[in-house]
Amino acid sequence: MQKAYHYGLGRHATDIPPSAIPHVVKWIFLAQPFGVAAPILGRVAFCIYLMGIVGVTSPWKYYSLRALIVVQVILGIICVGIGYGQCGTHMSALWDFQDKTVHCLDANVLMYYAYVQSAVGCFADLYLTVVPAVIVRSLHLERRVKIGLSCLLCLSVL
């Protein structure tokens, strides 16, 4: 993204020289996997942490967390695949607008898929806010410790 910023990302479109626009778009597309992976990896790490707490004592919690990991990773891979593969083998057509012979998917395809992925991400965040409270409730700890752990583990509500 720093490279895209160097070429004008963040400025008004009329303030970016026309020759720099393909460079801005190119570096945005190349940074896409990192933007998709960051929230997914955070959720996966938290799921793994919760799976360690739950163990196999509660199969539905354990397997629901595993399913959440699998769904998140698959959706992320598909999102990056659609983003990079929307122009077939002519990936440079994503930022080089001069080649009119290359046929790309409609931009709405990626946008609608991103909506689906975002909705699943919101559900995952909500799920990962509620599940820790349910897990802590079933632990054999003092009430004060349970409240503290619930508050700490449910901070994702913010």
C-alpha positions in Angstrom: 0.0 0.0 0.0 3.0 2.3 0.6 3.9 1.9 -3.1 0.3 2.8 -4.1 0.5 5.8 -1.8 3.7 6.8 -3.5 1.9 6.9 -6.8 -1.0 8.9 -5.5 -3.4 6.7 -3.5 -5.4 8.8 -1.1 -5.4 11.9 -3.3 -8.4 13.0 -5.2 -8.7 11.3 -8.5 -8.2 14.5 -10.4 -5.0 15.2 -8.6 -3.4 11.9 -9.7 -1.5 12.1 -13.0 -3.1 9.8 -15.6 0.2 8.0 -16.1 0.2 7.1 -12.3 -3.3 5.6 -12.1 -2.3 2.1 -13.5 0.5 2.0 -10.8 -1.9 2.9 -8.0 -4.4 0.2 -9.1 -1.6 -2.4 -9.6 -0.3 -2.0 -6.1 -3.8 -2.1 -4.6 -4.4 -5.4 -6.4 -1.1 -6.8 -5.3 -1.9 -5.9 -1.6 -5.3 -7.5 -1.7 -4.3 -10.9 -0.2 -2.9 -9.2 2.8 -6.0 -7.2 3.4 -8.1 -10.4 3.0 -5.8 -12.5 5.2 -5.4 -10.2 8.1 -8.9 -10.4 9.7 -9.2 -14.1 8.8 -5.9 -14.9 10.5 -7.0 -13.0 13.6 -10.2 -15.0 13.7 -8.4 -18.3 13.1 -5.9 -17.6 15.9 -8.7 -16.8 18.3 -10.6 -20.0 17.2 -7.5 -22.1 17.9 -7.1 -20.5 21.3 -10.7 -21.3 22.1 -10.3 -24.8 20.8 -7.5 -25.3 23.3 -9.7 -24.2 26.2 -12.7 -26.3 25.1 -10.6 -29.3 24.1 -12.9 -32.3 23.2 -15.0 -31.8 26.3 -17.7 -30.0 24.3 -17.7 -31.5 20.8 -20.3 -29.1 19.3 -18.2 -26.0 20.4 -14.9 -27.7 19.2 -16.3 -28.7 15.8 -18.1 -25.4 15.3 -14.9 -23.6 15.8 -13.1 -25.9 13.4 -15.9 -25.3 10.8 -15.6 -21.6 11.3 -11.8 -21.8 10.5 -12.4 -23.9 7.4 -15.2 -21.6 6.1 -13.1 -18.4 6.7 -10.0 -19.8 5.0 -12.0 -21.1 2.0 -13.9 -17.9 1.5 -10.6 -15.9 1.7 -8.9 -18.1 -0.9 -11.9 -17.8 -3.2 -11.9 -14.0 -2.8 -8.3 -13.6 -3.7 -8.8 -16.1 -6.5 -11.7 -14.1 -8.0 -9.7 -10.9 -7.6 -6.6 -12.2 -9.4 -8.4 -14.4 -11.9 -11.2 -12.1 -13.0 -9.3 -11.4 -16.2 -8.1 -14.9 -16.8 -4.4 -15.2 -17.5 -4.1 -11.5 -18.3 -3.7 -10.2 -14.8 -2.1 -7.0 -16.0 -5.5 -6.1 -17.6 -6.6 -5.3 -14.0 -4.5 -2.2 -14.0 -3.6 -1.7 -17.7 -6.7 -0.2 -19.1 -5.3 0.1 -22.6 -5.8 -3.5 -23.7 -9.5 -3.6 -24.8 -9.2 -7.2 -26.2 -9.1 -8.8 -22.8 -12.5 -9.8 -21.4 -12.8 -9.6 -17.6 -15.6 -10.5 -15.2 -18.0 -7.8 -14.3 -16.7 -5.8 -11.4 -19.9 -6.5 -9.6 -19.0 -10.2 -9.2 -16.1 -9.4 -6.9 -18.1 -6.7 -5.1 -21.0 -9.1 -4.4 -18.7 -11.9 -3.3 -16.9 -9.4 -1.0 -20.4 -8.7 0.5 -20.9 -12.4 1.2 -17.4 -12.7 2.7 -18.0 -9.6 4.8 -21.4 -11.0 6.1 -19.8 -14.3 7.0 -17.0 -12.3 8.7 -19.5 -10.4 10.7 -21.3 -13.6 11.7 -17.9 -15.1 12.8 -17.1 -12.0 14.9 -20.5 -12.2 16.6 -20.0 -15.9 17.2 -16.5 -15.4 18.6 -18.0 -12.8 20.9 -20.7 -15.1 22.3 -18.9 -18.4 22.5 -16.2 -17.3 25.0 -19.0 -16.3 27.4 -20.6 -19.7 27.1 -17.3 -21.4 27.5 -16.4 -19.4 30.6 -19.8 -20.0 32.2 -19.2 -23.7 32.1 -15.7 -23.5 33.8 -15.4 -24.3 37.5 -14.0 -21.0 38.7 -14.8 -18.3 41.2 -17.6 -16.0 40.0 -15.2 -13.0 40.1 -12.7 -14.8 37.8 -15.5 -15.9 35.4 -16.7 -12.3 35.1 -13.2 -11.1 34.4 -12.5 -13.8 31.8 -15.8 -13.2 30.1 -15.1 -9.5 29.8 -11.6 -10.1 28.5 -12.6 -12.8 26.0 -15.7 -10.9 24.8 -13.8 -7.6 24.0 -14.5 -8.3 20.3 -18.0 -6.9 20.8 -16.3 -3.4 20.7 
